[in-house]
């Protein structure tokens, strides 16, 4: 009992130290405070973050990758990555999505999507193909878990097919999905942005109404090497989800997406890092 009590006291001391450090960072301007100060929850990640360099045109074709962190404060382990590639061809706009999430068992959830989108403020999906499969610890897909489907938006409804199964999702009005929102926010105009209201089709499957995306605030934070980052933040709220906070740099490049315990951190090496983590996990096993 004495040893347990001593451990509790030590843990409480560490927690108090961390709280004091966070307060000092807020006072110094290293992280923002206030209602939208979600960056305060990832200060350790910010300190190691290497900001991208070079020009960026959100209106053109691009590819972005993010490490997905999951933890009580958004700073836990990186269980996966998300890659989004945007291709513009004439008046057409297509997003190619790949996501991999590591499981505690060593397995891997793989999801890919090809989404044809409207060139509108919500990057509204018009049609898409979606596939998901589980892989074992060696990376071999388990075919019995594979699911593939396609969908088209017609006359205010989503007509979806998954194998022999068909379903219709009636849309209440403008809508988009979580992956196209990574593109949509990069076309917003800061304080001059009028709130966007829409229904969210989460993972292109589950409809959640009454969402709003709006300007939140600006912030200046310090990244690796003390480099200052001037960020613009937007907030998404709505039924069925925790609030999402999107943070963009001065070129309107999306760097951080934060929602509850989940954090997406811009990292061109995200795929390689997750692959390396999976291989190291296999060697330990």
PASEBA-1860 file (N, C-alpha, C; in nm, 3 decimals):
! residues 285
1> XXXXXXXX> 0.082/-0.121/0.000/0.000/0.000/0.000/0.086/0.126/0.000 ~ 0.195/0.123/0.080/0.283/0.239/0.087/0.345/0.269/-0.048 ~ 0.388/0.161/-0.118/0.449/0.180/-0.250/0.348/0.239/-0.348 ~ 0.222/0.190/-0.340/0.117/0.240/-0.430/0.089/0.388/-0.404 ~ 0.081/0.424/-0.274/0.056/0.563/-0.238/0.169/0.653/-0.284 ~ 0.294/0.603/-0.273/0.410/0.681/-0.318/0.404/0.705/-0.468 ~ 0.361/0.602/-0.544/0.348/0.616/-0.689/0.242/0.719/-0.724 ~ 0.131/0.718/-0.647/0.025/0.815/-0.673/0.074/0.958/-0.651
9> XXXXXXXX> 0.148/0.978/-0.541/0.201/1.111/-0.511/0.296/1.156/-0.622 ~ 0.383/1.064/-0.667/0.479/1.098/-0.773/0.407/1.134/-0.902 ~ 0.300/1.057/-0.935/0.225/1.084/-1.057/0.156/1.218/-1.049 ~ 0.098/1.250/-0.932/0.031/1.378/-0.914/0.130/1.493/-0.928 ~ 0.252/1.473/-0.877/0.355/1.577/-0.890/0.391/1.600/-1.036 ~ 0.400/1.491/-1.112/0.432/1.504/-1.254/0.318/1.577/-1.327 ~ 0.193/1.545/-1.290/0.078/1.611/-1.352/0.079/1.760/-1.324 ~ 0.110/1.797/-1.198/0.114/1.937/-1.161/0.224/2.011/-1.236
17> XXXXXXXX> 0.339/1.943/-1.252/0.450/2.003/-1.326/0.410/2.031/-1.471 ~ 0.341/1.932/-1.530/0.298/1.947/-1.669/0.199/2.061/-1.682 ~ 0.105/2.074/-1.585/0.008/2.183/-1.588/0.077/2.318/-1.579 ~ 0.178/2.329/-1.491/0.251/2.455/-1.476/0.326/2.489/-1.605 ~ 0.386/2.387/-1.669/0.458/2.410/-1.794/0.362/2.460/-1.902 ~ 0.241/2.401/-1.905/0.143/2.442/-2.005/0.100/2.587/-1.982 ~ 0.078/2.623/-1.855/0.040/2.761/-1.824/0.148/2.858/-1.868 ~ 0.276/2.820/-1.844/0.385/2.908/-1.884/0.390/2.924/-2.035
25> XXXXXXXX> 0.361/2.815/-2.109/0.363/2.823/-2.254/0.251/2.913/-2.305 ~ 0.133/2.906/-2.240/0.023/2.993/-2.280/0.058/3.138/-2.255 ~ 0.117/3.166/-2.136/0.154/3.304/-2.104/0.258/3.358/-2.202 ~ 0.351/3.272/-2.244/0.459/3.317/-2.332/0.415/3.327/-2.477 ~ 0.295/3.275/-2.508/0.248/3.279/-2.646/0.291/3.159/-2.727 ~ 0.354/3.059/-2.663/0.396/2.940/-2.737/0.277/2.862/-2.788 ~ 0.167/2.864/-2.711/0.042/2.802/-2.756/-0.071/2.899/-2.722 ~ -0.178/2.901/-2.800/-0.287/2.994/-2.775/-0.375/2.947/-2.661
33> XXXXXXXX> -0.445/3.041/-2.598/-0.540/3.008/-2.495/-0.680/3.035/-2.547 ~ -0.781/3.016/-2.462/-0.917/3.049/-2.502/-0.993/2.929/-2.553 ~ -1.118/2.956/-2.595/-1.209/2.850/-2.635/-1.153/2.763/-2.746 ~ -1.082/2.824/-2.840/-1.034/2.751/-2.955/-0.888/2.708/-2.940 ~ -0.836/2.711/-2.819/-0.695/2.682/-2.799/-0.663/2.535/-2.796 ~ -0.717/2.458/-2.891/-0.691/2.315/-2.893/-0.545/2.283/-2.921 ~ -0.470/2.376/-2.977/-0.328/2.352/-3.000/-0.253/2.332/-2.869 ~ -0.309/2.382/-2.757/-0.243/2.364/-2.628/-0.233/2.218/-2.591
41> XXXXXXXX> -0.316/2.133/-2.651/-0.312/1.991/-2.620/-0.206/1.914/-2.695 ~ -0.138/1.977/-2.792/-0.036/1.905/-2.870/0.097/1.980/-2.868 ~ 0.128/2.048/-2.755/0.250/2.129/-2.754/0.375/2.045/-2.773 ~ 0.376/1.920/-2.723/0.493/1.836/-2.743/0.512/1.802/-2.891 ~ 0.402/1.777/-2.960/0.410/1.750/-3.103/0.452/1.874/-3.180 ~ 0.404/1.991/-3.137/0.443/2.115/-3.203/0.593/2.139/-3.190 ~ 0.648/2.107/-3.074/0.790/2.130/-3.052/0.879/2.048/-3.144 ~ 0.827/1.935/-3.193/0.904/1.850/-3.283/0.860/1.863/-3.429
49> XXXXXXXX> 0.759/1.947/-3.453/0.701/1.957/-3.587/0.794/2.033/-3.682 ~ 0.820/1.972/-3.798/0.901/2.036/-3.902/0.808/2.098/-4.006 ~ 0.794/2.230/-4.006/0.701/2.295/-4.100/0.743/2.271/-4.245 ~ 0.647/2.252/-4.333/0.680/2.235/-4.475/0.736/2.363/-4.534 ~ 0.815/2.348/-4.636/0.872/2.464/-4.705/0.828/2.460/-4.852 ~ 0.850/2.571/-4.920/0.814/2.577/-5.061/0.672/2.626/-5.081 ~ 0.641/2.662/-5.206/0.508/2.718/-5.236/0.400/2.611/-5.231 ~ 0.275/2.656/-5.213/0.161/2.566/-5.213/0.042/2.638/-5.275
57> XXXXXXXX> -0.023/2.570/-5.368/-0.142/2.625/-5.434/-0.260/2.534/-5.404 ~ -0.350/2.573/-5.313/-0.463/2.487/-5.280/-0.558/2.464/-5.396 ~ -0.552/2.550/-5.498/-0.642/2.537/-5.612/-0.593/2.433/-5.713 ~ -0.467/2.392/-5.704/-0.411/2.300/-5.801/-0.415/2.156/-5.755 ~ -0.331/2.075/-5.818/-0.318/1.935/-5.779/-0.211/1.924/-5.672 ~ -0.235/1.840/-5.571/-0.139/1.825/-5.462/-0.160/1.692/-5.392 ~ -0.064/1.656/-5.308/-0.073/1.536/-5.225/-0.029/1.573/-5.084 ~ -0.109/1.534/-4.985/-0.078/1.564/-4.845/-0.091/1.437/-4.762
65> XXXXXXXX> -0.004/1.424/-4.662/-0.005/1.306/-4.575/-0.005/1.351/-4.430 ~ -0.071/1.272/-4.345/-0.085/1.306/-4.204/-0.064/1.183/-4.117 ~ 0.011/1.200/-4.009/0.018/1.099/-3.905/-0.105/1.115/-3.818 ~ -0.168/1.003/-3.785/-0.285/1.004/-3.699/-0.241/0.966/-3.558 ~ -0.254/1.060/-3.465/-0.221/1.035/-3.325/-0.350/1.014/-3.247 ~ -0.345/0.922/-3.151/-0.462/0.893/-3.070/-0.418/0.881/-2.925 ~ -0.476/0.963/-2.839/-0.442/0.959/-2.698/-0.533/1.051/-2.621 ~ -0.524/1.048/-2.488/-0.614/1.126/-2.404/-0.597/1.276/-2.427
73> XXXXXXXX> -0.478/1.318/-2.474/-0.455/1.460/-2.500/-0.414/1.485/-2.644 ~ -0.441/1.386/-2.732/-0.404/1.402/-2.873/-0.256/1.380/-2.899 ~ -0.181/1.335/-2.795/-0.037/1.319/-2.812/0.006/1.175/-2.791 ~ -0.087/1.081/-2.803/-0.051/0.941/-2.786/0.024/0.888/-2.905 ~ 0.028/0.756/-2.916/0.102/0.694/-3.024/0.037/0.726/-3.159 ~ 0.112/0.706/-3.265/0.062/0.730/-3.400/0.015/0.597/-3.458 ~ -0.116/0.569/-3.452/-0.165/0.439/-3.495/-0.191/0.428/-3.644 ~ -0.163/0.533/-3.720/-0.191/0.522/-3.862/-0.157/0.647/-3.939
81> XXXXXXXX> -0.191/0.644/-4.068/-0.168/0.761/-4.153/-0.287/0.781/-4.246 ~ -0.298/0.903/-4.295/-0.398/0.939/-4.394/-0.328/1.014/-4.506 ~ -0.350/0.971/-4.629/-0.298/1.040/-4.747/-0.415/1.083/-4.835 ~ -0.409/1.207/-4.881/-0.510/1.258/-4.973/-0.439/1.321/-5.091 ~ -0.474/1.275/-5.211/-0.417/1.331/-5.333/-0.529/1.398/-5.411 ~ -0.506/1.523/-5.449/-0.605/1.601/-5.523/-0.560/1.616/-5.667 ~ -0.645/1.577/-5.760/-0.614/1.591/-5.901/-0.719/1.677/-5.969 ~ -0.672/1.778/-6.041/-0.760/1.868/-6.114/-0.738/1.846/-6.263
89> XXXXXXXX> -0.847/1.822/-6.335/-0.839/1.801/-6.479/-0.955/1.875/-6.544 ~ -0.925/1.988/-6.608/-1.032/2.068/-6.665/-1.123/2.118/-6.554 ~ -1.252/2.091/-6.569/-1.349/2.132/-6.466/-1.368/2.021/-6.362 ~ -1.297/1.910/-6.379/-1.314/1.797/-6.289/-1.220/1.801/-6.170 ~ -1.265/1.745/-6.059/-1.187/1.740/-5.935/-1.204/1.602/-5.873 ~ -1.092/1.534/-5.850/-1.096/1.400/-5.793/-1.001/1.392/-5.674 ~ -1.048/1.330/-5.566/-0.966/1.303/-5.449/-0.939/1.154/-5.440 ~ -0.813/1.121/-5.416/-0.773/0.982/-5.393/-0.729/0.971/-5.247
97> XXXXXXXX> -0.795/0.885/-5.173/-0.773/0.874/-5.029/-0.718/0.737/-4.996 ~ -0.618/0.733/-4.910/-0.569/0.606/-4.854/-0.545/0.626/-4.705 ~ -0.598/0.534/-4.627/-0.582/0.540/-4.482/-0.547/0.402/-4.429 ~ -0.450/0.398/-4.339/-0.413/0.273/-4.272/-0.410/0.298/-4.122 ~ -0.473/0.207/-4.048/-0.480/0.219/-3.903/-0.429/0.090/-3.840 ~ -0.329/0.101/-3.754/-0.273/-0.015/-3.686/-0.364/-0.057/-3.571 ~ -0.379/-0.189/-3.554/-0.455/-0.243/-3.443/-0.359/-0.297/-3.336 ~ -0.408/-0.303/-3.213/-0.324/-0.351/-3.104/-0.279/-0.496/-3.127
105> XXXXXXXX> -0.356/-0.572/-3.204/-0.322/-0.711/-3.233/-0.210/-0.723/-3.336 ~ -0.170/-0.610/-3.396/-0.068/-0.612/-3.500/-0.126/-0.608/-3.639 ~ -0.258/-0.622/-3.649/-0.323/-0.616/-3.779/-0.334/-0.473/-3.830 ~ -0.391/-0.460/-3.948/-0.394/-0.331/-4.015/-0.528/-0.314/-4.086 ~ -0.593/-0.201/-4.065/-0.715/-0.168/-4.138/-0.677/-0.076/-4.253 ~ -0.707/-0.118/-4.375/-0.672/-0.041/-4.493/-0.799/0.008/-4.562 ~ -0.805/0.137/-4.591/-0.920/0.196/-4.659/-0.871/0.282/-4.774 ~ -0.933/0.265/-4.890/-0.902/0.348/-5.005/-1.032/0.402/-5.064
113> XXXXXXXX> -1.024/0.520/-5.122/-1.141/0.580/-5.184/-1.100/0.667/-5.301 ~ -1.183/0.668/-5.402/-1.170/0.759/-5.515/-1.299/0.840/-5.522 ~ -1.289/0.971/-5.504/-1.407/1.056/-5.488/-1.408/1.164/-5.595 ~ -1.509/1.164/-5.679/-1.530/1.274/-5.774/-1.610/1.381/-5.702 ~ -1.556/1.503/-5.699/-1.616/1.611/-5.621/-1.655/1.729/-5.707 ~ -1.754/1.802/-5.658/-1.790/1.928/-5.721/-1.689/2.034/-5.681 ~ -1.663/2.127/-5.770/-1.571/2.236/-5.738/-1.648/2.348/-5.670 ~ -1.698/2.317/-5.549/-1.778/2.412/-5.473/-1.716/2.429/-5.334
121> XXXXXXXX> -1.769/2.518/-5.250/-1.705/2.544/-5.120/-1.695/2.422/-5.028 ~ -1.783/2.323/-5.046/-1.781/2.205/-4.960/-1.706/2.088/-5.022 ~ -1.657/2.106/-5.145/-1.595/1.994/-5.218/-1.692/1.875/-5.214 ~ -1.817/1.903/-5.248/-1.925/1.804/-5.233/-1.902/1.681/-5.320 ~ -1.909/1.562/-5.262/-1.892/1.439/-5.341/-2.006/1.422/-5.442 ~ -1.971/1.379/-5.563/-2.071/1.350/-5.666/-2.084/1.200/-5.689 ~ -1.973/1.130/-5.679/-1.971/0.984/-5.691/-1.841/0.935/-5.630 ~ -1.840/0.807/-5.591/-1.718/0.754/-5.531/-1.713/0.602/-5.534
129> XXXXXXXX> -1.591/0.553/-5.520/-1.564/0.410/-5.501/-1.488/0.396/-5.370 ~ -1.524/0.298/-5.290/-1.468/0.282/-5.156/-1.438/0.134/-5.130 ~ -1.320/0.109/-5.073/-1.283/-0.030/-5.040/-1.212/-0.034/-4.906 ~ -1.243/-0.137/-4.828/-1.182/-0.154/-4.697/-1.150/-0.301/-4.675 ~ -1.034/-0.327/-4.611/-0.994/-0.465/-4.585/-0.903/-0.469/-4.463 ~ -0.910/-0.576/-4.388/-0.818/-0.600/-4.277/-0.700/-0.681/-4.327 ~ -0.582/-0.650/-4.275/-0.461/-0.726/-4.307/-0.404/-0.785/-4.179 ~ -0.340/-0.901/-4.190/-0.280/-0.963/-4.072/-0.147/-0.893/-4.040
137> XXXXXXXX> -0.080/-0.931/-3.930/0.045/-0.863/-3.892/0.155/-0.865/-3.997 ~ 0.147/-0.959/-4.094/0.247/-0.963/-4.200/0.212/-0.870/-4.315 ~ 0.092/-0.811/-4.309/0.047/-0.724/-4.417/-0.036/-0.794/-4.521 ~ -0.063/-0.924/-4.502/-0.143/-1.000/-4.599/-0.291/-0.969/-4.580 ~ -0.361/-0.924/-4.686/-0.504/-0.893/-4.674/-0.585/-1.019/-4.641 ~ -0.682/-1.003/-4.553/-0.775/-1.111/-4.520/-0.899/-1.092/-4.608 ~ -0.908/-1.171/-4.715/-1.009/-1.149/-4.816/-1.151/-1.157/-4.762 ~ -1.171/-1.235/-4.657/-1.306/-1.248/-4.600/-1.355/-1.117/-4.538
145> XXXXXXXX> -1.262/-1.024/-4.513/-1.300/-0.896/-4.452/-1.313/-0.784/-4.554 ~ -1.287/-0.813/-4.679/-1.287/-0.708/-4.781/-1.429/-0.661/-4.811 ~ -1.447/-0.530/-4.814/-1.574/-0.469/-4.852/-1.548/-0.363/-4.958 ~ -1.626/-0.366/-5.062/-1.610/-0.269/-5.170/-1.746/-0.219/-5.214 ~ -1.752/-0.092/-5.245/-1.879/-0.036/-5.288/-1.859/0.087/-5.373 ~ -1.970/0.135/-5.426/-1.969/0.257/-5.508/-2.098/0.330/-5.484 ~ -2.098/0.460/-5.513/-2.218/0.540/-5.491/-2.220/0.657/-5.587 ~ -2.340/0.706/-5.613/-2.362/0.822/-5.699/-2.471/0.908/-5.636
153> XXXXXXXX> -2.453/1.039/-5.645/-2.553/1.131/-5.594/-2.647/1.168/-5.708 ~ -2.778/1.140/-5.686/-2.879/1.168/-5.788/-3.004/1.225/-5.721 ~ -3.052/1.336/-5.774/-3.180/1.394/-5.731/-3.191/1.404/-5.579 ~ -3.085/1.456/-5.514/-3.091/1.479/-5.370/-3.079/1.356/-5.284 ~ -3.022/1.249/-5.338/-3.005/1.127/-5.261/-2.879/1.054/-5.305 ~ -2.822/0.976/-5.214/-2.707/0.892/-5.245/-2.758/0.753/-5.279 ~ -2.723/0.705/-5.397/-2.757/0.569/-5.439/-2.630/0.485/-5.427 ~ -2.628/0.397/-5.327/-2.506/0.323/-5.295/-2.524/0.173/-5.318
161> XXXXXXXX> -2.415/0.109/-5.359/-2.413/-0.036/-5.378/-2.291/-0.094/-5.308 ~ -2.313/-0.195/-5.226/-2.205/-0.271/-5.165/-2.230/-0.418/-5.196 ~ -2.161/-0.469/-5.299/-2.189/-0.604/-5.343/-2.331/-0.615/-5.394 ~ -2.408/-0.708/-5.337/-2.547/-0.727/-5.377/-2.643/-0.635/-5.301 ~ -2.589/-0.561/-5.206/-2.673/-0.476/-5.122/-2.680/-0.334/-5.178 ~ -2.802/-0.281/-5.182/-2.823/-0.144/-5.229/-2.894/-0.065/-5.121 ~ -2.863/0.064/-5.113/-2.932/0.150/-5.018/-2.940/0.291/-5.073 ~ -3.040/0.363/-5.028/-3.059/0.503/-5.067/-3.054/0.590/-4.942
169> XXXXXXXX> -2.973/0.695/-4.947/-2.962/0.789/-4.836/-3.016/0.923/-4.884 ~ -3.129/0.965/-4.829/-3.186/1.095/-4.868/-3.107/1.206/-4.801 ~ -3.070/1.306/-4.879/-2.990/1.416/-4.830/-3.079/1.534/-4.792 ~ -3.055/1.596/-4.676/-3.139/1.710/-4.634/-3.103/1.841/-4.702 ~ -2.997/1.841/-4.779/-2.951/1.964/-4.844/-2.804/1.950/-4.878 ~ -2.728/2.059/-4.876/-2.584/2.049/-4.903/-2.518/1.950/-4.809 ~ -2.421/1.876/-4.862/-2.351/1.777/-4.779/-2.208/1.763/-4.826 ~ -2.127/1.705/-4.740/-1.991/1.666/-4.776/-1.949/1.553/-4.684
177> XXXXXXXX> -1.823/1.514/-4.691/-1.772/1.405/-4.608/-1.643/1.449/-4.541 ~ -1.597/1.369/-4.446/-1.481/1.410/-4.366/-1.355/1.426/-4.451 ~ -1.332/1.339/-4.548/-1.210/1.351/-4.629/-1.215/1.472/-4.723 ~ -1.324/1.497/-4.796/-1.330/1.619/-4.877/-1.316/1.748/-4.796 ~ -1.351/1.745/-4.667/-1.335/1.865/-4.586/-1.188/1.904/-4.570 ~ -1.096/1.805/-4.576/-0.954/1.837/-4.572/-0.916/1.926/-4.689 ~ -0.984/1.909/-4.801/-0.962/1.996/-4.917/-1.038/2.127/-4.901 ~ -1.165/2.117/-4.861/-1.252/2.235/-4.858/-1.197/2.347/-4.769
185> XXXXXXXX> -1.141/2.312/-4.653/-1.095/2.417/-4.562/-0.979/2.496/-4.620 ~ -0.906/2.439/-4.715/-0.791/2.507/-4.771/-0.830/2.613/-4.875 ~ -0.961/2.628/-4.897/-1.010/2.731/-4.989/-1.086/2.840/-4.916 ~ -1.091/2.832/-4.783/-1.160/2.934/-4.706/-1.072/3.059/-4.693 ~ -1.134/3.171/-4.653/-1.066/3.301/-4.657/-1.058/3.368/-4.521 ~ -1.027/3.291/-4.418/-1.005/3.349/-4.287/-1.126/3.419/-4.230 ~ -1.105/3.539/-4.177/-1.211/3.614/-4.111/-1.325/3.648/-4.204 ~ -1.299/3.651/-4.333/-1.403/3.686/-4.429/-1.491/3.568/-4.467
193> XXXXXXXX> -1.465/3.452/-4.408/-1.539/3.331/-4.443/-1.678/3.332/-4.379 ~ -1.781/3.319/-4.462/-1.917/3.303/-4.410/-1.934/3.158/-4.366 ~ -2.003/3.132/-4.255/-2.022/2.995/-4.208/-2.086/2.906/-4.315 ~ -2.035/2.785/-4.328/-2.090/2.687/-4.420/-2.175/2.588/-4.341 ~ -2.298/2.565/-4.387/-2.389/2.472/-4.319/-2.417/2.355/-4.411 ~ -2.413/2.233/-4.354/-2.420/2.114/-4.436/-2.450/1.991/-4.350 ~ -2.478/1.880/-4.416/-2.486/1.750/-4.351/-2.354/1.677/-4.377 ~ -2.308/1.603/-4.278/-2.183/1.528/-4.290/-2.214/1.382/-4.318
201> XXXXXXXX> -2.161/1.331/-4.429/-2.171/1.188/-4.458/-2.039/1.125/-4.414 ~ -2.033/1.087/-4.287/-1.908/1.041/-4.227/-1.860/0.913/-4.294 ~ -1.733/0.913/-4.333/-1.673/0.799/-4.402/-1.754/0.756/-4.524 ~ -1.825/0.854/-4.584/-1.907/0.829/-4.703/-2.015/0.725/-4.677 ~ -2.061/0.718/-4.550/-2.154/0.611/-4.514/-2.264/0.655/-4.418 ~ -2.228/0.728/-4.312/-2.322/0.758/-4.204/-2.358/0.906/-4.207 ~ -2.488/0.935/-4.225/-2.533/1.073/-4.238/-2.554/1.137/-4.101 ~ -2.491/1.255/-4.080/-2.503/1.330/-3.956/-2.538/1.474/-3.992
209> XXXXXXXX> -2.658/1.519/-3.960/-2.705/1.650/-4.006/-2.658/1.766/-3.919 ~ -2.693/1.886/-3.968/-2.677/2.010/-3.892/-2.532/2.039/-3.853 ~ -2.445/2.042/-3.952/-2.306/2.077/-3.927/-2.278/2.219/-3.976 ~ -2.178/2.280/-3.912/-2.138/2.416/-3.948/-1.987/2.427/-3.942 ~ -1.930/2.485/-4.045/-1.786/2.510/-4.052/-1.767/2.660/-4.058 ~ -1.687/2.716/-3.966/-1.672/2.862/-3.961/-1.533/2.900/-3.911 ~ -1.497/3.025/-3.937/-1.371/3.079/-3.888/-1.372/3.079/-3.735 ~ -1.255/3.045/-3.675/-1.243/3.043/-3.530/-1.152/3.154/-3.481
217> XXXXXXXX> -1.022/3.144/-3.513/-0.927/3.246/-3.469/-0.794/3.226/-3.539 ~ -0.704/3.319/-3.519/-0.567/3.304/-3.565/-0.477/3.279/-3.444 ~ -0.362/3.220/-3.468/-0.270/3.189/-3.358/-0.128/3.186/-3.412 ~ -0.032/3.215/-3.327/0.109/3.201/-3.359/0.170/3.102/-3.261 ~ 0.232/2.996/-3.314/0.291/2.893/-3.229/0.435/2.871/-3.271 ~ 0.509/2.803/-3.186/0.649/2.772/-3.215/0.666/2.625/-3.248 ~ 0.731/2.599/-3.360/0.757/2.462/-3.406/0.903/2.428/-3.377 ~ 0.952/2.322/-3.439/1.089/2.276/-3.417/1.188/2.388/-3.445
225> XXXXXXXX> 1.290/2.398/-3.361/1.391/2.500/-3.378/1.344/2.639/-3.343 ~ 1.229/2.650/-3.278/1.176/2.780/-3.241/1.113/2.857/-3.354 ~ 1.094/2.792/-3.469/1.036/2.861/-3.584/0.890/2.896/-3.556 ~ 0.852/3.020/-3.585/0.715/3.065/-3.562/0.625/3.026/-3.679 ~ 0.506/2.978/-3.643/0.405/2.945/-3.742/0.283/3.033/-3.717 ~ 0.243/3.108/-3.819/0.120/3.186/-3.809/0.007/3.104/-3.870 ~ -0.090/3.071/-3.787/-0.196/2.977/-3.827/-0.332/3.044/-3.827 ~ -0.420/2.992/-3.913/-0.560/3.030/-3.915/-0.643/2.908/-3.880
233> XXXXXXXX> -0.734/2.923/-3.785/-0.812/2.809/-3.737/-0.959/2.819/-3.775 ~ -1.016/2.704/-3.807/-1.159/2.691/-3.836/-1.217/2.582/-3.747 ~ -1.345/2.596/-3.716/-1.410/2.498/-3.629/-1.531/2.438/-3.700 ~ -1.544/2.307/-3.687/-1.661/2.235/-3.737/-1.736/2.174/-3.620 ~ -1.864/2.206/-3.608/-1.947/2.146/-3.505/-2.073/2.090/-3.571 ~ -2.135/1.993/-3.507/-2.257/1.934/-3.562/-2.296/1.809/-3.488 ~ -2.407/1.753/-3.528/-2.460/1.636/-3.460/-2.371/1.513/-3.482 ~ -2.351/1.437/-3.375/-2.286/1.307/-3.386/-2.136/1.305/-3.389
241> XXXXXXXX> -2.070/1.421/-3.371/-1.923/1.423/-3.372/-1.873/1.518/-3.264 ~ -1.749/1.496/-3.220/-1.681/1.595/-3.139/-1.640/1.712/-3.229 ~ -1.627/1.832/-3.175/-1.584/1.945/-3.259/-1.450/1.915/-3.328 ~ -1.440/1.959/-3.452/-1.316/1.948/-3.528/-1.254/2.086/-3.537 ~ -1.121/2.093/-3.522/-1.047/2.217/-3.536/-0.941/2.198/-3.645 ~ -0.946/2.284/-3.746/-0.855/2.278/-3.860/-0.760/2.398/-3.851 ~ -0.630/2.372/-3.864/-0.530/2.479/-3.854/-0.446/2.482/-3.981 ~ -0.442/2.599/-4.047/-0.375/2.617/-4.175/-0.263/2.719/-4.162
249> XXXXXXXX> -0.158/2.702/-4.244/-0.049/2.799/-4.243/-0.083/2.917/-4.333 ~ 0.013/3.006/-4.353/-0.012/3.130/-4.428/-0.040/3.105/-4.576 ~ -0.002/2.988/-4.626/-0.030/2.954/-4.765/-0.160/2.874/-4.779 ~ -0.235/2.866/-4.670/-0.361/2.791/-4.663/-0.338/2.640/-4.677 ~ -0.221/2.595/-4.637/-0.191/2.453/-4.633/-0.239/2.397/-4.499 ~ -0.318/2.290/-4.501/-0.372/2.231/-4.379/-0.262/2.152/-4.307 ~ -0.232/2.195/-4.183/-0.125/2.131/-4.106/-0.175/2.041/-3.994 ~ -0.281/2.083/-3.925/-0.328/2.008/-3.809/-0.481/1.999/-3.813
257> XXXXXXXX> -0.532/1.879/-3.783/-0.675/1.859/-3.764/-0.691/1.791/-3.629 ~ -0.767/1.853/-3.539/-0.778/1.806/-3.402/-0.924/1.784/-3.367 ~ -0.953/1.670/-3.307/-1.090/1.640/-3.264/-1.084/1.544/-3.146 ~ -1.115/1.596/-3.026/-1.109/1.512/-2.908/-0.970/1.452/-2.892 ~ -0.961/1.319/-2.875/-0.831/1.256/-2.856/-0.754/1.231/-2.985 ~ -0.814/1.265/-3.099/-0.751/1.235/-3.228/-0.686/1.359/-3.286 ~ -0.567/1.340/-3.341/-0.496/1.450/-3.405/-0.434/1.401/-3.535 ~ -0.453/1.478/-3.641/-0.388/1.452/-3.770/-0.278/1.558/-3.785
265> XXXXXXXX> -0.154/1.512/-3.796/-0.039/1.602/-3.803/0.027/1.589/-3.940 ~ 0.038/1.700/-4.011/0.099/1.699/-4.144/0.239/1.640/-4.138 ~ 0.264/1.539/-4.221/0.396/1.474/-4.221/0.412/1.397/-4.352 ~ 0.495/1.448/-4.445/0.516/1.378/-4.572/0.571/1.237/-4.556 ~ 0.631/1.207/-4.439/0.688/1.073/-4.416/0.594/0.984/-4.335 ~ 0.467/1.020/-4.328/0.373/0.947/-4.243/0.364/0.799/-4.279 ~ 0.353/0.768/-4.408/0.340/0.628/-4.450/0.462/0.546/-4.406 ~ 0.581/0.600/-4.430/0.703/0.528/-4.395/0.713/0.507/-4.244
273> XXXXXXXX> 0.671/0.605/-4.166/0.679/0.594/-4.021/0.583/0.487/-3.968 ~ 0.464/0.480/-4.024/0.368/0.379/-3.980/0.415/0.240/-4.023 ~ 0.469/0.229/-4.144/0.523/0.100/-4.190/0.636/0.054/-4.100 ~ 0.724/0.146/-4.062/0.835/0.112/-3.973/0.784/0.069/-3.836 ~ 0.682/0.138/-3.784/0.626/0.101/-3.654/0.565/-0.038/-3.658 ~ 0.499/-0.071/-3.768/0.439/-0.204/-3.780/0.547/-0.313/-3.787 ~ 0.653/-0.286/-3.861/0.761/-0.384/-3.871/0.833/-0.403/-3.739 ~ 0.853/-0.294/-3.664/0.916/-0.306/-3.533/0.827/-0.385/-3.438
281> XXXXX> 0.695/-0.365/-3.450/0.603/-0.440/-3.367/0.608/-0.589/-3.398 ~ 0.626/-0.624/-3.524/0.638/-0.765/-3.561/0.765/-0.827/-3.505 ~ 0.876/-0.747/-3.508/1.002/-0.802/-3.457/0.993/-0.826/-3.306 ~ 0.924/-0.735/-3.233/0.909/-0.753/-3.089/0.824/-0.875/-3.058 ~ 0.723/-0.900/-3.146/0.636/-1.018/-3.123/0.715/-1.146/-3.145
END
